Amino acid sequence: MQKKILLVGDFGVGKSSLVERYVNDRFSEEYKSTIGVVIQKKTVEVDGQSINLLIWDVAGSREIAEVPASYYLGSSGILYVFDISRPETWAGLPQRLATVREKAKYSSESDRLMVIANKSDLCNAEDLKEVLGQVSVKVDIVTSAKDSLNVDSAFTELARRILTE
């Protein structure tokens, strides 16, 4: 079974770092901007089923509407990533997520779109709690590509949701 998933969000939120940590178990401090889309593959076992994930790491954009609609075609799931340390990456999330759902043709009830709060290594527990209290949507999981916190869990949970929907 093969499933296409997308990582979308602003530039510099750590989408490529999450993919690199998940697929190759590596992290680099060096920032490299993604141009267009980079596709990687990983096979994962979920609930006794083997799934080939085609992971589309989409170039970051301040305006989510700029992501070509064609990228969303055939997607089974989406991770929307924001940077905990940069409020501009989570401001206006309800509108951004609505745009993503519309382009992906996901209903508002679909749980195939997960919200990821990344870079938890850049704040302490108290600051993290404060930020999550200010974010106007439900955050599905908090991650750190640098510390490898919940990275596997985020992808595995999305794969599980894809299987059950």
Number of C-alpha atoms within 10 A of each C-alpha: 8 13 18 20 25 22 24 24 30 21 19 20 22 24 29 25 26 30 26 17 21 20 15 11 14 14 17 11 7 7 10 10 11 15 10 13 16 13 14 14 15 14 14 16 12 13 10 7 10 12 17 15 21 18 23 24 25 23 20 25 15 13 11 17 12 9 20 12 12 10 15 21 12 12 19 23 25 25 21 23 29 28 25 26 19 13 13 13 20 22 14 13 19 14 11 18 19 14 15 22 18 14 18 20 14 17 12 12 7 14 17 25 26 23 23 25 26 26 24 20 17 13 13 9 10 8 14 18 11 10 18 15 11 12 17 13 14 13 15 17 17 22 25 22 26 20 13 19 19 18 23 18 15 21 22 16 16 20 24 17 17 19 15 8 9
